[in-house]
């Protein structure tokens, strides 16, 4: 990780020196052990704060759309910034989606791709630590993570034990076609699995609906899932429209269902499985099963998985004569 981080810092300094970027979106160390947080760098002098490690879980693509919003109240429009962004494979696919949907101008971003070995799931670490509070950690070249607690005890974990579930299933650990690609090893690509989704699909419809109700009833309408998702870039969310009053502002189950059904179906053909919504949810709602179900359906019905091509149209934005129409019921 040390070499990867050093190469990343050098690449960023070079981009600032050649005036190719005005701003860099990356990660820096968090205030707590085993944490990182997003950072925004506007000069080469700030580059040393950058980190790239197994705790850089944020999908930084979520910040891009707001950087290119044009104010309708200014008579003279300011030039758009040139933005560099550090991207793992899932981040890169989100960026491509934003470019495809005309939310981000491709010519104004420089994507710095970093190979991903998997992101550590802090909940798994805390469970395995048995209540001991981590103070620091170190990862060696073999992927062994050594965690030291505040009491001085040490525990070792293999990377496979503690990475996020979504990382286990990731098919795109290397950000293809990045403008600058930092050299390094990425995680091994495992067989694609939809085990939990298949278990969900195998249930009778009534049980599936009951499970959905049980999960969604936990929601407190904090909108953290929406705010963390790069695909949720609407300036005004349908859930907060007052004039048309799509749904109520309270926590009635019917309102919760309408919000989540609307948000989840908006992910069809767009979700990259970064699990930003899952990690953001304070109520531990199983959003992953529902969004991954639509990922699976998009692949099976339309042979489509969000990838790295800006030109490839999304399945819900195009029509082919050989599209599967089995899901369409008779009138």
C-alpha positions as CSV (number, residue, x, y, z in Angstrom):
1,X,0.0,0.0,0.0
2,X,2.9,2.4,0.7
3,X,4.1,2.3,-2.9
4,X,0.6,2.7,-4.3
5,X,0.0,5.7,-2.0
6,X,3.4,7.2,-3.0
7,X,2.7,6.7,-6.7
8,X,-0.8,8.3,-6.3
9,X,0.7,11.4,-4.6
10,X,3.2,11.8,-7.3
11,X,0.6,11.5,-10.0
12,X,-1.6,14.1,-8.3
13,X,1.4,16.5,-7.9
14,X,2.2,16.1,-11.7
15,X,-1.4,16.9,-12.6
16,X,-1.4,20.1,-10.5
17,X,2.0,21.1,-11.9
18,X,0.8,20.7,-15.5
19,X,-2.4,22.6,-14.7
20,X,-4.6,19.7,-15.8
21,X,-6.7,19.9,-12.6
22,X,-8.0,22.6,-10.4
23,X,-9.3,20.3,-7.7
24,X,-8.7,16.8,-6.6
25,X,-11.2,14.5,-4.8
26,X,-9.5,11.8,-2.8
27,X,-9.2,10.2,0.6
28,X,-7.4,11.3,3.8
29,X,-7.0,9.6,7.2
30,X,-10.1,9.8,9.4
31,X,-10.0,11.0,13.1
32,X,-10.7,7.4,14.2
33,X,-8.4,4.4,13.7
34,X,-9.2,2.2,10.7
35,X,-11.2,5.1,9.1
36,X,-10.7,7.4,6.1
37,X,-12.8,10.3,4.9
38,X,-13.2,12.2,1.6
39,X,-10.9,15.2,1.1
40,X,-10.7,18.0,-1.5
41,X,-7.3,19.3,-2.5
42,X,-6.8,22.5,-4.5
43,X,-3.0,22.6,-4.7
44,X,0.0,20.3,-4.9
45,X,1.1,21.5,-1.4
46,X,-1.8,19.5,0.1
47,X,-1.0,16.2,-1.6
48,X,0.7,14.7,1.4
49,X,-2.6,14.3,3.2
50,X,-3.8,11.8,0.5
51,X,-4.1,8.1,1.6
52,X,-5.1,5.0,-0.3
53,X,-5.7,2.0,1.8
54,X,-8.2,-0.7,2.7
55,X,-10.4,1.8,4.5
56,X,-11.1,4.1,1.6
57,X,-14.7,2.9,1.3
58,X,-16.4,6.1,0.0
59,X,-17.6,6.2,-3.6
60,X,-16.3,9.6,-4.4
61,X,-18.3,9.9,-7.6
62,X,-21.2,11.2,-5.5
63,X,-19.5,14.6,-5.2
64,X,-19.1,15.2,-9.0
65,X,-22.5,16.4,-10.2
66,X,-22.7,19.3,-7.7
67,X,-19.3,20.6,-8.9
68,X,-20.7,21.1,-12.4
69,X,-24.0,22.7,-11.5
70,X,-24.5,26.0,-13.4
71,X,-26.2,28.8,-11.5
72,X,-29.2,30.2,-13.5
73,X,-28.9,33.5,-11.5
74,X,-25.4,34.5,-12.8
75,X,-25.3,36.7,-15.9
76,X,-21.7,35.6,-16.6
77,X,-21.2,31.9,-16.3
78,X,-17.9,30.9,-14.7
79,X,-15.8,28.3,-16.5
80,X,-16.3,24.8,-15.3
81,X,-13.5,23.4,-13.1
82,X,-11.1,20.7,-14.1
83,X,-11.5,18.0,-11.5
84,X,-9.3,15.1,-10.7
85,X,-10.9,12.1,-8.8
86,X,-9.4,9.0,-7.3
87,X,-11.4,6.0,-8.4
88,X,-11.6,2.3,-7.6
89,X,-13.4,0.0,-10.0
90,X,-16.9,0.7,-8.6
91,X,-16.2,4.4,-8.4
92,X,-15.1,4.4,-12.1
93,X,-18.3,2.7,-13.2
94,X,-20.4,5.3,-11.3
95,X,-18.4,8.1,-13.0
96,X,-19.1,6.5,-16.4
97,X,-22.8,6.4,-15.5
98,X,-22.8,10.0,-14.6
99,X,-21.0,11.0,-17.8
100,X,-23.5,8.8,-19.8
101,X,-26.4,10.6,-18.1
102,X,-25.0,14.0,-18.9
103,X,-24.4,14.9,-15.3
104,X,-20.6,15.3,-15.6
105,X,-18.7,16.6,-18.6
106,X,-16.0,13.9,-19.4
107,X,-13.6,16.5,-20.8
108,X,-13.5,18.3,-17.4
109,X,-12.5,15.3,-15.2
110,X,-9.3,13.4,-14.9
111,X,-9.8,9.9,-13.5
112,X,-6.9,8.5,-11.5
113,X,-7.6,4.8,-11.3
114,X,-6.3,2.7,-8.4
115,X,-6.4,-1.1,-8.2
116,X,-8.6,-2.4,-5.4
117,X,-7.8,-5.3,-3.1
118,X,-11.1,-5.0,-1.3
119,X,-12.3,-2.7,1.4
120,X,-12.3,-3.7,5.0
121,X,-15.7,-4.1,6.7
122,X,-15.3,-2.4,10.1
123,X,-18.3,-4.2,11.5
124,X,-16.6,-7.6,10.8
125,X,-13.4,-6.3,12.4
126,X,-15.2,-5.2,15.5
127,X,-17.0,-8.5,15.8
128,X,-13.8,-10.5,15.5
129,X,-12.0,-8.2,18.0
130,X,-14.5,-9.3,20.6
131,X,-15.1,-5.8,22.0
132,X,-11.5,-4.7,22.1
133,X,-11.2,-1.1,20.7
134,X,-8.8,-0.9,17.7
135,X,-6.0,1.7,18.0
136,X,-4.1,1.2,14.8
137,X,-3.6,-1.3,12.0
138,X,-1.0,-2.4,9.4
139,X,-1.4,-4.4,6.3
140,X,1.5,-6.4,4.7
141,X,2.1,-7.4,1.1
142,X,0.4,-10.7,1.7
143,X,-2.8,-9.1,2.7
144,X,-2.5,-9.9,6.4
145,X,-4.0,-7.1,8.5
146,X,-2.6,-6.7,12.0
147,X,-4.8,-4.7,14.3
148,X,-3.5,-3.4,17.6
149,X,-6.0,-2.5,20.3
150,X,-5.9,0.3,22.9
151,X,-4.9,-2.3,25.5
152,X,-1.8,-3.3,23.4
153,X,-3.1,-6.7,22.3
154,X,-2.7,-7.7,18.6
155,X,-4.8,-9.7,16.3
156,X,-4.2,-10.8,12.7
157,X,-6.8,-11.3,10.0
158,X,-6.6,-12.3,6.4
159,X,-8.1,-9.8,3.9
160,X,-10.7,-12.3,2.8
161,X,-12.0,-12.6,6.3
162,X,-12.9,-9.0,6.7
163,X,-13.6,-7.3,3.4
164,X,-17.1,-6.1,2.5
165,X,-19.5,-8.7,1.1
166,X,-19.8,-6.6,-2.0
167,X,-16.0,-6.8,-2.5
168,X,-16.1,-10.6,-2.4
169,X,-18.5,-10.5,-5.4
170,X,-16.8,-7.6,-7.3
171,X,-16.1,-8.4,-10.9
172,X,-14.4,-5.0,-11.6
173,X,-11.5,-4.4,-9.1
174,X,-9.5,-2.6,-11.8
175,X,-10.7,0.8,-13.1
176,X,-10.5,0.2,-16.9
177,X,-9.8,3.2,-19.1
178,X,-8.8,5.6,-16.3
179,X,-6.9,8.6,-17.5
180,X,-4.1,7.8,-15.1
181,X,-3.8,4.3,-13.8
182,X,-1.7,3.7,-10.7
183,X,0.1,0.4,-11.0
184,X,-0.5,-2.3,-8.5
185,X,-2.2,-5.6,-7.8
186,X,-6.0,-5.8,-7.5
187,X,-8.0,-8.5,-5.8
188,X,-8.7,-11.8,-7.4
189,X,-12.0,-11.9,-9.2
190,X,-14.3,-14.5,-7.7
191,X,-17.2,-16.2,-9.4
192,X,-20.2,-13.9,-9.6
193,X,-22.7,-14.9,-6.9
194,X,-26.2,-13.9,-6.2
195,X,-26.7,-16.3,-3.4
196,X,-28.8,-14.1,-1.1
197,X,-30.8,-12.8,-4.0
198,X,-31.5,-16.3,-5.2
199,X,-32.6,-17.3,-1.7
200,X,-34.9,-14.3,-1.7
201,X,-36.3,-15.2,-5.1
202,X,-36.9,-18.8,-4.0
203,X,-39.4,-17.7,-1.3
204,X,-43.1,-17.5,-2.1
205,X,-44.3,-14.0,-3.1
206,X,-46.1,-13.5,0.2
207,X,-42.8,-14.2,2.1
208,X,-40.8,-11.9,-0.1
209,X,-43.3,-9.1,0.5
210,X,-43.3,-9.8,4.3
211,X,-39.5,-9.6,4.3
212,X,-39.6,-6.3,2.3
213,X,-42.1,-4.8,4.7
214,X,-40.1,-6.0,7.7
215,X,-36.9,-4.3,6.4
216,X,-38.5,-1.1,5.1
217,X,-40.4,-0.6,8.4
218,X,-37.1,0.1,10.1
219,X,-36.6,3.3,8.0
220,X,-36.5,6.6,9.8
221,X,-36.5,8.7,6.6
222,X,-33.1,10.2,7.1
223,X,-32.3,9.8,3.4
224,X,-28.7,8.7,4.1
225,X,-29.0,6.0,1.4
226,X,-30.0,8.7,-1.2
227,X,-27.3,11.1,-0.2
228,X,-24.6,8.4,-0.4
229,X,-25.6,7.1,-3.8
230,X,-24.0,8.7,-6.9
231,X,-27.1,7.8,-8.9
232,X,-29.3,10.0,-6.7
233,X,-28.4,13.4,-8.2
234,X,-31.8,15.0,-8.7
235,X,-31.9,18.6,-7.5
236,X,-35.3,17.9,-6.0
237,X,-36.1,14.3,-5.0
238,X,-39.6,13.1,-5.7
239,X,-39.9,12.2,-2.0
240,X,-39.6,15.8,-1.1
241,X,-41.8,17.5,-3.7
242,X,-44.4,19.6,-1.9
243,X,-46.3,20.9,-4.8
244,X,-47.4,17.6,-6.3
245,X,-47.3,15.7,-3.0
246,X,-46.1,12.4,-4.2
247,X,-45.8,11.0,-0.7
248,X,-46.2,12.1,2.8
249,X,-43.4,13.4,4.9
250,X,-44.0,11.1,7.9
251,X,-43.0,7.6,8.7
252,X,-46.2,5.9,7.7
253,X,-45.4,2.5,6.2
254,X,-47.1,3.4,2.9
255,X,-44.9,6.4,2.5
256,X,-41.8,4.5,3.4
257,X,-42.7,1.8,0.9
258,X,-43.3,4.4,-1.9
259,X,-40.0,6.1,-1.2
260,X,-37.9,2.9,-1.2
261,X,-39.7,1.3,-4.1
262,X,-39.1,4.5,-6.1
263,X,-35.5,4.8,-5.1
264,X,-34.7,1.1,-5.6
265,X,-36.3,0.9,-9.1
266,X,-34.3,4.0,-10.1
267,X,-31.2,1.8,-9.7
268,X,-32.2,-0.7,-12.4
269,X,-29.4,-0.9,-14.9
270,X,-27.5,1.8,-13.0
271,X,-26.4,0.3,-9.6
272,X,-22.7,-0.7,-9.6
273,X,-23.0,-2.5,-6.2
274,X,-20.7,-0.2,-4.3
275,X,-22.9,-0.6,-1.3
276,X,-22.6,3.1,-0.3
277,X,-26.3,3.1,0.6
278,X,-25.9,0.0,2.8
279,X,-23.0,1.4,4.8
280,X,-24.8,4.8,5.1
281,X,-28.0,3.4,6.6
282,X,-28.1,3.8,10.4
283,X,-30.9,1.3,10.7
284,X,-29.1,-1.6,9.0
285,X,-31.8,-2.1,6.4
286,X,-31.0,-4.9,3.9
287,X,-30.9,-2.6,0.9
288,X,-28.3,-4.8,-0.8
289,X,-30.7,-7.7,-1.5
290,X,-33.2,-5.4,-3.2
291,X,-30.8,-3.4,-5.3
292,X,-28.8,-6.5,-6.2
293,X,-32.0,-8.1,-7.4
294,X,-32.3,-5.5,-10.0
295,X,-28.7,-5.9,-11.0
296,X,-29.3,-9.6,-11.5
297,X,-32.5,-8.9,-13.5
298,X,-30.8,-6.4,-15.7
299,X,-28.1,-9.0,-16.5
300,X,-30.5,-11.8,-17.1
301,X,-33.2,-9.9,-19.1
302,X,-31.0,-7.5,-21.1
303,X,-27.4,-9.0,-20.7
304,X,-26.3,-5.7,-19.2
305,X,-24.0,-4.8,-16.3
306,X,-22.9,-1.2,-15.8
307,X,-19.3,-1.1,-17.1
308,X,-16.7,1.3,-18.4
309,X,-18.2,2.3,-21.8
310,X,-19.7,5.8,-22.1
311,X,-21.2,4.9,-25.5
312,X,-23.0,1.8,-24.4
313,X,-26.7,2.8,-23.7
314,X,-28.3,1.8,-20.5
315,X,-31.0,-0.9,-20.9
316,X,-33.9,1.3,-19.9
317,X,-32.9,4.0,-22.4
318,X,-32.9,1.8,-25.5
319,X,-34.9,-0.9,-27.2
320,X,-33.9,-4.0,-29.1
321,X,-36.3,-6.2,-31.0
322,X,-34.8,-9.3,-29.3
323,X,-35.4,-7.8,-25.8
324,X,-36.9,-10.3,-23.4
325,X,-40.5,-9.5,-22.9
326,X,-41.6,-12.3,-20.6
327,X,-42.1,-9.9,-17.8
328,X,-44.9,-8.1,-19.6
329,X,-48.3,-9.3,-18.6
330,X,-51.2,-9.6,-20.9
331,X,-53.7,-6.7,-20.7
